[in-house]
Amino acid sequence: MYKFAHIADIHLGAQKTHELKELEFSTFEQILNKCIEENVDFIVIAGDLFHSNLPDLGIVKNAVGKLKKIHEKGIPIYVIYGSHDFSPNATSIIDIIAESGLLKKIFVPEVYDDGETGKERLKLKFTVDEKTKAKLVGISGKKIGLEKEYFKMLDIKSLEEEKGFKIFVFHAGLDILPRSLPIESLHISYFPKGFDYYAGGDVHTRFCTKDFPEYGPIAYPGSPFAGYPRDLEMSASKNVKRGFCIVEFDKKVRNIKFHEIKLVKYEFLSFNADNKSSHQVYEEILDKIEKTDFNGKIVIIKVKGTLASGKTLDINFNEIRIRIRNKGAIHVGITYYSLLSKEFDPIPFKGKEISEIEKSLFRENISNLNVLDDNLNGEKGVKLAISLMDILKQNQKINEKKSNYSNRILKEALKIMGV
């Protein structure tokens, strides 16, 4: 029986305050210590080891020190880029660390022309773990969900025909995920069938399913600490467990165990401002602060609703933060973007999908512009703006030079504008 660790979305460098930085790195450290303690044969990182492709060098130095200890134990670490540590135009820190031998990249693409269709296809080369003979292959994440282009080009047949114990590593959402998770999703049909384990990243909440007979277990360990403020809110309000997975296998997966990493306690306070004045809400918050123990906790406060009178600025959130910190909290996060006042009209955001919201915003704001060309006004202007934005969202293609990428984007934009 062999074992490997499945980790994702560590986001080293995401935190800005000293206290959260320490918790972020301590979480990473505990994961690696647990891997050594469990005597895993190898580690899979399904993207976003770092929060950016070129993070602070102090963070990199500390991370490399821990990765080196894993390397000295003879435990290989296989990695793909996530949407944060991927870089289309520059060298990523993942590339630099991989050159030292501390990480092994398993997104090994080869682009070729399909003689039958005349289209470019993407073939992936398997990486074979020396000890267990497990075969790993993966597709890296890209910005704003553009890894979908990789999946569209993917030579699935060659992947499905490969024999042996196979692990498919990816950094993307899937349409099988709960609707409550706010993430762009791929249809499962984009994935090759017959793999023994699908190691996912990009989804910051733990999820695992064995409900698809033609596919092995599909798992997301979630973010072990927090890449975004929303993660802290979910940990505090929903008691979301944070950690990573250890998978036991021989010829197939025998057990998937989630290991929780919990270094800190959370406190969540929610306030509804409906039918209350700004003064009443402020006093309610202060009263709750006096009665609550915050010592050593991450505190998240959420204020929502519509004030019957007064302005949102009447509530001194800075004073609230100071009072909670004075009671021993290690971090205070306050969200009040859903707090409205009847004295101001809310900005309308029509539509639930991102594309619908974008169109709504263009329609609301284009009327404020004084443009003489009719093609830039009204629905024509909205359509042109959306088209240009779609072009600018395009990422650099595999093996495409930076200069060719820039020229292609410029050429397509000028074509849309009729220049």
matplotlib code that plots the C-alpha trace (Angstrom):
import matplotlib.pyplot as plt

x = [0.0, 1.3, 0.3, 0.4, -0.7, -3.1, -2.7, -4.1, -4.6, -2.0, -1.7, 1.6, 1.9, -1.9, -2.0, -1.0, -0.9, 1.8, -0.5, -2.2, 1.1, 2.4, -0.8, -0.5, 3.0, 2.5, -0.4, 2.0, 4.6, 2.2, 1.0, 4.6, 5.3, 2.2, 3.4, 6.7, 4.9, 2.5, 5.5, 3.8, 5.5, 4.9, 3.0, 0.7, 0.1, -2.9, -2.0, -1.6, 1.2, 1.9, -0.5, 1.4, 3.8, 6.6, 5.9, 7.9, 11.4, 11.2, 8.2, 9.9, 13.0, 11.0, 9.0, 12.1, 13.6, 10.6, 10.5, 14.2, 13.4, 10.8, 13.4, 15.9, 13.4, 13.2, 9.6, 9.0, 6.6, 4.6, 3.0, 1.0, 0.4, -2.7, -4.4, -2.3, 1.2, 0.8, 2.4, 1.9, 4.6, 7.2, 9.0, 7.0, 8.5, 7.4, 9.7, 12.6, 12.1, 11.5, 15.0, 16.5, 14.8, 12.6, 9.4, 8.6, 6.2, 3.8, 2.1, 4.2, 2.4, 3.1, 1.1, 0.7, -1.6, -4.4, -4.3, -7.9, -9.4, -6.6, -6.8, -4.1, -4.2, -2.6, -0.8, 0.3, 3.3, 3.0, 5.4, 6.1, 6.8, 10.0, 9.0, 5.3, 5.2, 2.1, 1.6, 0.8, -0.4, -2.0, -3.3, -2.3, -4.7, -4.8, -6.2, -10.0, -10.8, -8.9, -7.5, -10.7, -8.8, -6.3, -9.1, -10.7, -7.5, -6.8, -5.9, -8.1, -7.7, -3.9, -4.5, -7.3, -5.3, -2.4, -2.2, -1.3, -2.3, -3.1, -3.6, -5.1, -4.2, -6.1, -6.9, -10.4, -14.0, -16.4, -20.1, -20.6, -19.8, -22.5, -24.2, -23.3, -19.6, -19.0, -16.6, -16.5, -17.0, -16.0, -18.2, -16.9, -16.8, -13.7, -11.8, -10.3, -12.0, -10.5, -8.1, -7.8, -7.8, -8.6, -6.7, -8.4, -7.5, -9.0, -12.1, -11.4, -13.9, -13.4, -15.3, -15.0, -17.2, -17.2, -20.6, -19.3, -18.5, -16.4, -14.1, -12.2, -12.7, -12.8, -11.5, -10.8, -9.0, -9.9, -7.6, -5.8, -6.0, -7.2, -6.5, -9.2, -11.2, -14.2, -12.3, -11.9, -15.6, -16.5, -14.3, -15.9, -19.6, -19.9, -17.2, -15.5, -12.8, -9.4, -6.6, -5.5, -6.0, -3.8, -4.7, -3.9, -3.6, -2.2, -3.7, -6.5, -7.5, -8.3, -8.8, -9.0, -8.5, -8.9, -6.5, -7.7, -5.3, -6.7, -4.3, -6.8, -10.3, -12.9, -15.7, -18.5, -20.9, -23.8, -26.0, -29.2, -29.8, -33.3, -35.8, -33.1, -31.3, -27.5, -27.2, -29.2, -27.0, -23.8, -25.0, -26.1, -22.6, -20.9, -23.1, -22.2, -18.5, -18.7, -20.3, -18.0, -14.6, -12.3, -9.0, -6.7, -9.4, -9.9, -13.1, -15.3, -18.2, -20.9, -23.4, -26.2, -29.6, -31.1, -31.0, -34.3, -32.5, -29.0, -26.0, -23.6, -20.8, -22.4, -21.3, -17.6, -16.2, -12.7, -13.6, -15.3, -12.1, -10.0, -12.3, -12.2, -8.4, -8.1, -9.9, -7.2, -8.4, -5.5, -7.4, -10.7, -12.4, -15.5, -17.7, -20.6, -20.9, -24.5, -25.3, -27.5, -29.2, -32.6, -30.9, -29.0, -30.2, -28.3, -26.5, -28.5, -26.7, -29.0, -28.4, -26.9, -24.2, -21.0, -21.6, -25.1, -23.7, -21.0, -23.6, -25.7, -22.8, -21.9, -25.6, -25.8, -22.6, -22.5, -25.3, -23.0, -20.5, -20.8, -19.6, -20.4, -20.0, -23.3, -21.4, -20.1, -23.5, -26.4, -26.5, -23.9, -21.5, -22.3, -21.7, -18.4, -17.2, -18.0, -16.2, -13.1, -13.1, -13.4, -10.3, -8.4, -9.2, -7.4, -4.2, -1.0, -1.1, 1.2, 4.6, 3.4, 6.1, 5.2, 5.6, 3.3, 0.8, 0.8, 0.5, -2.4, -4.4, -3.8, -4.8, -8.0, -8.9, -8.4, -10.4, -13.4, -13.1, -13.0, -9.6]
y = [0.0, 3.5, 7.0, 10.4, 13.8, 16.0, 19.7, 22.8, 26.5, 27.3, 30.9, 31.7, 35.5, 36.2, 37.6, 41.2, 41.5, 40.0, 37.7, 36.2, 35.8, 33.7, 31.6, 31.2, 29.9, 27.8, 26.0, 25.2, 24.0, 21.8, 20.2, 19.2, 18.0, 15.8, 14.4, 13.4, 11.9, 9.9, 8.8, 9.7, 8.5, 11.7, 15.0, 16.5, 20.3, 21.1, 24.8, 28.1, 27.2, 30.9, 33.8, 35.4, 34.2, 36.4, 36.7, 38.4, 36.8, 36.5, 34.2, 32.3, 31.8, 30.4, 28.1, 26.8, 25.9, 23.7, 22.2, 21.3, 19.3, 17.3, 16.8, 15.5, 12.9, 11.6, 12.7, 14.1, 17.0, 17.1, 20.5, 22.4, 26.1, 27.6, 30.7, 32.8, 31.3, 30.9, 33.5, 33.7, 36.3, 35.8, 33.2, 32.0, 31.3, 27.7, 27.5, 28.8, 26.3, 23.5, 24.2, 23.5, 20.0, 20.7, 20.7, 18.6, 20.2, 17.7, 19.9, 18.8, 19.8, 19.1, 20.9, 19.2, 19.6, 17.1, 15.8, 14.9, 18.1, 20.6, 21.9, 22.1, 19.4, 19.2, 16.0, 15.6, 13.5, 11.4, 11.7, 8.4, 8.4, 6.3, 4.5, 3.8, 3.8, 6.0, 8.0, 11.7, 14.2, 17.6, 20.8, 24.0, 26.8, 30.1, 33.5, 34.0, 30.4, 30.4, 27.0, 25.8, 26.4, 23.7, 21.2, 22.0, 21.1, 18.0, 14.7, 12.6, 9.3, 9.0, 9.7, 7.1, 4.4, 4.7, 1.7, 1.7, 3.7, 7.2, 10.6, 13.6, 16.9, 20.1, 23.6, 24.4, 24.2, 21.5, 21.6, 18.7, 21.1, 22.5, 25.5, 27.5, 27.6, 30.8, 29.6, 29.2, 25.6, 23.1, 20.2, 16.8, 15.6, 17.7, 15.3, 11.9, 8.9, 6.0, 7.7, 6.4, 9.8, 13.3, 15.8, 19.2, 22.7, 26.2, 25.4, 26.7, 24.4, 20.6, 18.4, 14.7, 12.5, 8.9, 9.2, 9.0, 5.4, 6.2, 8.4, 7.6, 9.7, 13.5, 15.5, 19.0, 19.4, 23.1, 25.9, 24.9, 28.4, 31.4, 32.9, 35.4, 37.2, 35.1, 32.0, 33.5, 34.3, 30.8, 29.3, 31.6, 31.5, 28.0, 26.2, 25.1, 22.6, 23.4, 21.0, 18.5, 14.8, 11.7, 9.0, 5.3, 3.2, 0.0, -0.8, 1.5, 4.1, 2.4, 5.3, 9.1, 10.7, 14.4, 15.8, 19.0, 21.8, 24.1, 26.6, 29.3, 29.8, 32.0, 34.3, 35.3, 38.1, 39.0, 42.1, 43.0, 46.7, 46.4, 48.9, 50.3, 53.6, 53.8, 54.8, 51.7, 49.4, 51.0, 50.5, 46.9, 46.1, 47.8, 46.0, 42.6, 43.4, 44.0, 40.6, 38.5, 36.9, 37.6, 36.6, 34.8, 34.6, 35.7, 37.8, 38.3, 40.8, 41.1, 43.9, 43.9, 45.3, 48.7, 51.4, 53.0, 56.3, 57.6, 56.9, 53.9, 56.3, 57.0, 53.6, 53.9, 50.7, 51.7, 52.2, 48.8, 47.2, 48.9, 47.7, 44.1, 44.2, 45.6, 42.5, 40.2, 39.4, 38.6, 39.8, 41.6, 41.5, 43.6, 43.4, 45.9, 46.0, 44.7, 47.6, 50.2, 53.4, 54.7, 58.1, 56.7, 54.7, 51.4, 51.0, 48.4, 45.2, 43.3, 39.6, 36.8, 35.7, 37.7, 38.3, 39.7, 42.0, 43.3, 44.2, 45.9, 48.0, 49.0, 50.0, 52.0, 54.0, 54.4, 57.0, 59.2, 59.5, 62.1, 60.3, 61.6, 58.2, 56.3, 53.0, 53.7, 54.6, 52.5, 48.7, 49.0, 50.5, 47.9, 45.1, 46.6, 47.1, 43.4, 42.2, 44.2, 43.0, 39.3, 39.9, 41.4, 38.4, 36.1, 34.6, 33.7, 30.4, 27.5, 28.1, 31.5, 34.3, 37.4, 39.6, 37.4, 37.4, 41.2, 41.6, 39.1, 40.8, 44.2, 42.9, 41.3, 44.5, 46.7, 44.4, 44.6, 48.4, 48.4, 50.1]
z = [0.0, -1.0, 0.1, -1.4, -0.1, -2.1, -1.4, -3.2, -2.9, -0.1, -1.4, 0.3, 0.3, 0.2, 3.8, 4.5, 8.3, 10.5, 12.4, 9.4, 7.6, 10.5, 10.5, 6.7, 6.9, 10.0, 8.2, 5.3, 7.8, 9.6, 6.4, 5.4, 8.9, 8.7, 5.4, 6.9, 10.0, 7.7, 5.6, 2.3, -0.8, -2.7, -2.6, -5.3, -5.2, -7.5, -8.1, -6.2, -3.9, -4.0, -4.3, -7.2, -9.8, -8.4, -4.6, -1.9, -1.7, 2.0, 1.7, -1.1, 1.1, 4.0, 1.7, 0.0, 3.4, 4.2, 0.7, 1.1, 4.2, 2.3, -0.5, 2.0, 3.2, -0.4, -0.9, -4.4, -4.9, -8.1, -9.0, -11.6, -11.8, -10.3, -11.7, -9.3, -9.7, -13.5, -15.7, -19.5, -20.2, -17.5, -15.5, -12.5, -9.1, -9.6, -12.6, -10.5, -7.6, -10.1, -11.6, -8.2, -8.1, -5.1, -7.3, -10.3, -12.8, -14.4, -16.9, -19.9, -23.0, -26.7, -29.3, -32.7, -35.8, -36.1, -39.7, -39.7, -38.4, -39.2, -35.7, -33.0, -30.4, -27.0, -25.9, -22.3, -21.3, -18.1, -15.2, -13.5, -9.8, -9.4, -6.2, -6.6, -10.5, -10.3, -13.5, -13.1, -15.7, -15.3, -16.8, -15.1, -14.2, -16.0, -15.2, -15.3, -16.2, -19.5, -18.9, -20.7, -23.9, -22.9, -22.3, -25.6, -27.4, -25.2, -26.8, -24.5, -26.3, -25.6, -21.9, -21.6, -23.4, -20.9, -18.6, -14.8, -11.8, -13.1, -11.4, -13.3, -11.6, -12.5, -11.3, -12.3, -11.1, -12.4, -13.0, -10.6, -7.7, -5.4, -6.9, -3.7, -4.7, -6.7, -9.4, -13.2, -14.1, -16.8, -17.9, -16.7, -20.3, -20.9, -18.6, -19.7, -18.3, -16.5, -14.2, -10.6, -8.9, -10.0, -7.9, -8.0, -7.0, -7.3, -5.2, -1.7, 0.0, 0.5, -1.9, -2.9, -5.0, -6.3, -8.1, -11.6, -12.6, -15.6, -13.5, -10.3, -7.1, -7.9, -4.9, -3.9, -0.5, -0.4, 0.8, 4.0, 5.4, 3.3, -0.1, 0.1, 2.9, 1.9, 3.1, 6.6, 6.6, 5.5, 8.3, 10.8, 9.8, 8.3, 10.3, 7.1, 7.9, 6.4, 5.6, 3.0, 1.8, 2.2, -0.4, 0.1, -3.0, -4.6, -8.0, -7.1, -4.5, -1.2, 1.2, 1.1, 4.5, 5.2, 7.7, 9.3, 10.1, 12.8, 14.3, 15.4, 16.7, 14.9, 16.0, 13.6, 14.4, 12.0, 12.2, 10.3, 9.8, 8.4, 10.0, 12.3, 12.5, 12.0, 15.7, 16.8, 14.7, 16.1, 19.7, 19.0, 17.7, 20.6, 23.1, 21.5, 21.6, 25.4, 26.0, 23.7, 24.3, 21.4, 22.9, 20.4, 17.7, 14.1, 14.3, 11.3, 11.4, 8.8, 8.6, 6.0, 5.4, 4.7, 7.4, 8.1, 8.8, 8.9, 6.8, 6.7, 7.5, 10.9, 12.0, 13.1, 11.9, 12.7, 16.3, 16.3, 15.0, 17.6, 20.5, 19.3, 18.9, 22.4, 23.7, 22.3, 18.7, 16.4, 13.3, 12.7, 9.3, 8.8, 5.7, 5.1, 1.3, 1.7, 4.1, 2.4, 3.4, 2.2, 1.8, -1.2, -4.2, -4.8, -8.0, -10.1, -11.1, -13.4, -14.0, -12.1, -14.6, -14.9, -18.6, -17.8, -15.1, -17.5, -20.1, -17.5, -16.3, -19.8, -20.5, -17.3, -18.0, -21.7, -21.6, -19.5, -22.3, -25.0, -28.1, -31.6, -33.4, -33.4, -33.5, -30.0, -28.5, -27.3, -27.9, -30.6, -28.2, -25.6, -28.1, -29.2, -25.6, -24.8, -27.9, -27.1, -23.5, -24.7, -26.8, -24.0, -21.8, -24.2, -22.8, -24.5, -26.4, -25.6, -27.4, -28.6, -28.3, -26.3, -29.4, -31.5, -28.6, -28.4, -32.2, -32.4, -29.6, -31.3, -34.7, -33.4, -31.5, -34.5, -36.6, -34.2, -34.3, -38.1, -38.2]

ax = plt.figure().add_subplot(projection="3d")
ax.plot(x, y, z, "-o")
ax.set_aspect("equal")
plt.show()
